[in-house]
C-alpha cells in the first residue's frame, strides 16, 4: 500500500527549479498568514491551486499527461485556467510579501521592484493587450500538431510549454481579477468582465475542431505509446470536449468574479465617472440692439 502511494508522489521528471520555487512560495505564504489575518476561503483557494500545480507538474501523473491526449488537456486546463484563477482569487500578493523578513523587503524586494528589468517585464507581461493575446496564443500554439510533437519529443520544450501556460494564466487572471479601479488597475472594471467572454471564443472553436475531427491529429501519442487502451478518435474527442466545455465554464466563473469586483467598486463609489458635458445656453441679442 505504502509503495503504491509513494509511486504516485514521486515525480515522473524531477525538477529542482520547480521544487525550490514551490517550497519558497509555500513557506512565504505560511509565514505571511501568521502575520496577517487571512480568511479560510482565501487560504483554501490558494492551497487548492498550489496542489493542482504540484500534481500537474511534479508527480507520476505527468507520465499520463505525456502519453495520452485527453490527460494532457486536463493538465493544460489546470495549469492555464483553474489553478491560476484559484490562486489569484485568493489575492496572495500582500501575504507573500509579509512572509519575507522586513530587512529582505527593504534591501532586496524594493530594489528589485524598482529595477528596470522588472519594470520592463511587468510593462510587457501585465499589459492588457499583451497578456490577453498570450493567454489565447499559448493555448492555440501548443494545439498545432507539429508544435505538440516537438514538445513531446524534447523535454526542454515540454517544460517551456507548461511554464508558458502557467505564467500566461497568472498574468491574465491577475489583470481580470484586479480589485482596484483604473487607475491604478490596468483594465477598466467593465473590460475585466467582458474579457473572459472574448478569450474563450477562439478556445471553444479550437476545441470544437478537435472534437469533431475524423482523423488522428496527434499521432505523436501513438508513437510514444499511449497510457490507456482508448480508441484514438475517442481519446481525441474527449480531449477536445475538455478544452471546450470545462475551460469555458472556468472562464465564465472568472468573468463572474470580475463582475463581483465591479459591483463592489461601484457600491463603494471608487469608480470614476466622467461628468456629463454642460451645455451653455446661447443668449439671444436684445431686440433694441438688433434694431440698432
C-alpha positions in Angstrom: 0.0 0.0 0.0 2.7 2.4 1.0 4.8 1.6 -2.1 1.8 2.4 -4.4 1.3 5.7 -2.7 5.0 6.6 -3.0 4.8 5.7 -6.7 2.2 8.4 -7.3 4.1 11.0 -5.2 7.5 10.5 -6.8 7.7 12.9 -9.9 8.0 11.4 -13.3 10.6 14.0 -14.2 12.3 15.7 -11.3 13.0 19.4 -11.4 15.0 21.3 -8.7 13.8 24.6 -10.1 10.2 23.8 -9.8 10.6 22.2 -6.3 12.5 25.1 -4.8 10.1 27.7 -6.3 7.1 25.8 -5.0 8.6 25.4 -1.5 9.6 29.0 -1.3 6.1 30.2 -2.2 4.6 27.8 0.3 6.9 28.9 3.1 6.3 32.6 2.4 2.5 32.1 2.4 2.6 30.3 5.7 4.7 33.0 7.3 2.5 35.7 5.8 -0.6 34.1 7.2 1.0 34.2 10.6 1.4 38.0 10.3 -1.8 38.9 8.5 -5.5 37.9 9.0 -6.4 35.8 6.0 -9.9 34.2 5.7 -10.3 30.5 5.5 -11.8 30.8 2.0 -8.7 32.7 0.7 -6.4 30.2 2.2 -8.4 27.3 0.8 -8.3 28.7 -2.7 -4.6 29.3 -2.5 -3.7 25.8 -1.3 -6.0 24.0 -3.7 -4.4 25.9 -6.6 -0.9 25.1 -5.4 -1.8 21.4 -5.0 -3.1 21.4 -8.6 0.1 22.9 -9.9 2.2 20.4 -8.0 0.2 17.4 -9.0 0.2 18.6 -12.7 4.0 19.1 -12.9 5.8 17.0 -10.2 4.1 13.7 -9.7 3.8 10.4 -11.5 0.7 11.7 -13.2 3.0 13.6 -15.5 3.6 10.2 -17.2 -0.1 10.0 -18.2 -0.1 13.7 -19.3 2.8 12.9 -21.7 1.2 9.7 -23.0 -2.5 10.4 -23.6 -4.0 13.4 -25.4 -7.1 13.8 -23.2 -4.9 13.6 -20.0 -2.6 16.2 -21.5 -5.6 18.5 -22.0 -6.6 18.1 -18.3 -3.1 19.2 -17.3 -3.3 22.2 -19.6 -6.7 23.3 -18.3 -5.4 23.0 -14.7 -2.2 25.0 -15.4 -3.7 27.6 -17.7 -7.1 28.2 -16.2 -8.2 26.7 -12.9 -5.0 26.8 -10.7 -4.1 30.4 -11.6 -7.7 31.5 -11.2 -7.9 30.0 -7.7 -4.6 31.4 -6.6 -5.2 34.9 -7.9 -8.7 34.9 -6.5 -7.1 34.4 -3.1 -5.1 37.7 -3.6 -1.9 36.3 -2.2 0.4 39.2 -3.1 0.3 41.0 0.3 0.5 37.7 2.2 3.6 36.6 0.3 5.3 40.0 0.8 4.6 39.8 4.5 6.2 36.4 4.6 9.6 38.0 3.8 11.6 39.4 6.7 11.4 43.2 6.9 15.1 43.6 6.1 14.7 41.4 3.0 11.8 43.5 1.8 13.8 46.7 2.2 17.1 45.6 0.9 16.1 43.0 -1.8 12.4 43.2 -2.8 12.1 47.0 -3.1 15.3 47.4 -5.3 14.1 44.6 -7.5 10.6 46.1 -8.0 12.2 49.4 -8.8 14.8 48.0 -11.2 14.4 48.5 -15.0 14.4 44.7 -15.8 11.3 44.2 -13.6 9.6 47.4 -14.8 10.2 46.2 -18.4 8.9 42.7 -17.6 5.8 44.0 -15.8 5.1 46.6 -18.6 5.1 43.8 -21.2 3.5 40.8 -19.3 1.0 42.9 -17.5 0.0 45.0 -20.5 -3.7 44.1 -21.0 -3.4 43.6 -24.8 -0.2 41.5 -24.5 -1.5 39.4 -21.6 -4.8 38.7 -23.4 -3.1 37.8 -26.7 -0.5 35.5 -25.0 -3.3 33.8 -22.9 -5.1 32.8 -26.1 -2.0 32.3 -28.2 -0.3 29.7 -26.0 -3.5 27.6 -26.0 -3.6 27.6 -29.8 0.1 27.3 -30.5 0.5 24.2 -28.4 -2.5 22.7 -30.2 -0.8 22.8 -33.5 0.1 19.1 -34.2 3.8 19.9 -35.2 4.3 22.0 -32.0 2.7 19.3 -29.9 5.1 16.8 -31.5 8.1 19.0 -30.7 7.0 19.4 -27.1 6.6 15.6 -26.6 9.9 14.8 -28.1 12.1 17.4 -26.3 11.8 17.7 -22.5 13.1 21.3 -22.6 10.3 22.3 -25.0 7.8 20.3 -22.9 8.8 22.2 -19.7 8.7 25.5 -21.6 5.2 24.7 -22.8 4.0 24.0 -19.2 5.6 27.1 -17.8 4.3 29.3 -20.6 0.8 28.1 -19.9 1.2 28.8 -16.2 2.8 32.2 -16.5 0.3 33.4 -19.1 -2.5 32.2 -16.9 -1.2 34.1 -13.9 -0.7 37.3 -15.8 -4.1 37.2 -17.4 -6.1 36.4 -14.3 -4.1 38.9 -12.3 -5.5 41.6 -14.6 -9.0 40.3 -14.8 -9.4 39.8 -11.0 -7.8 43.1 -10.0 -9.8 44.5 -7.2 -8.7 48.1 -7.8 -10.3 50.7 -10.0 -8.4 52.0 -13.1 -6.0 53.7 -12.4 -4.0 52.1 -10.7 -5.5 49.0 -12.2 -4.5 48.3 -15.8 -8.0 47.3 -17.0 -11.3 49.1 -16.5 -13.8 47.0 -14.5 -16.1 46.6 -17.5 -13.4 45.2 -19.7 -12.4 42.8 -17.0 -15.9 41.4 -17.1 -16.1 41.2 -20.9 -12.5 39.8 -21.4 -13.2 36.1 -20.5 -16.1 36.0 -23.0 -13.7 37.3 -25.7 -10.8 34.9 -24.8 -13.0 31.8 -24.6 -14.3 32.2 -28.1 -11.2 31.0 -30.1 -10.7 28.3 -27.5 -14.2 27.0 -28.0 -13.7 27.0 -31.8 -10.4 25.1 -31.4 -12.0 22.6 -29.1 -14.8 22.0 -31.5 -12.4 21.4 -34.4 -10.5 18.8 -32.3 -13.7 17.2 -31.1 -15.3 16.7 -34.5 -12.2 15.8 -36.3 -12.4 12.4 -38.1 -8.6 11.9 -38.3 -5.9 11.4 -35.7 -4.4 14.9 -35.3 -1.8 13.9 -32.8 -0.1 10.7 -33.8 2.9 11.5 -31.5 0.9 9.9 -28.7 0.7 6.7 -30.6 4.4 6.8 -31.3 5.4 7.5 -27.7 3.0 4.8 -26.5 -0.5 5.5 -25.1 -1.1 5.1 -21.4 -4.6 3.7 -21.9 -6.2 1.4 -24.5 -8.8 4.1 -25.6 -9.7 4.3 -29.3 -7.6 7.0 -30.8 -10.5 9.2 -32.0 -12.4 8.6 -28.8 -9.5 9.9 -26.7 -9.1 12.9 -29.1 -12.9 13.6 -28.8 -12.7 13.6 -25.0 -9.7 15.9 -25.1 -11.5 18.4 -27.4 -14.5 18.4 -25.1 -12.3 19.0 -22.1 -10.8 22.1 -23.7 -14.2 23.2 -25.0 -16.6 22.8 -22.0 -14.6 22.9 -18.7 -12.3 25.7 -19.9 -15.3 27.8 -21.0 -17.0 27.2 -17.6 -13.9 28.3 -15.7 -13.6 31.4 -17.8 -17.3 32.2 -17.1 -16.6 31.9 -13.4 -13.7 34.3 -13.8 -16.0 36.8 -15.5 -18.5 36.5 -12.7 -15.7 37.1 -10.1 -14.7 40.2 -12.1 -18.4 41.3 -12.1 -18.5 40.9 -8.3 -15.4 43.2 -8.0 -17.0 45.7 -10.4 -20.2 45.8 -8.3 -18.1 46.2 -5.1 -16.2 49.1 -6.6 -19.4 50.8 -7.8 -21.1 50.3 -4.4 -18.1 51.9 -2.6 -18.0 54.8 -5.1 -14.5 54.0 -6.3 -15.3 54.1 -10.0 -14.5 57.4 -11.6 -17.3 58.7 -13.8 -16.8 61.4 -16.3 -19.2 64.3 -15.7 -21.8 65.0 -18.3 -20.9 67.9 -20.6 -22.8 71.0 -19.6 -24.2 73.0 -22.5 -24.1 76.7 -22.1 -27.3 78.4 -23.2 -26.7 80.9 -26.0 -28.4 84.2 -25.1 -30.3 86.0 -27.8 -29.4 89.6 -28.6 -31.7 92.2 -27.3 -34.3 93.4 -29.8 -33.2 97.0 -29.3 -29.6 96.1 -30.0 -30.6 94.2 -33.1 -32.5 97.2 -34.4 -29.5 99.5 -33.8 
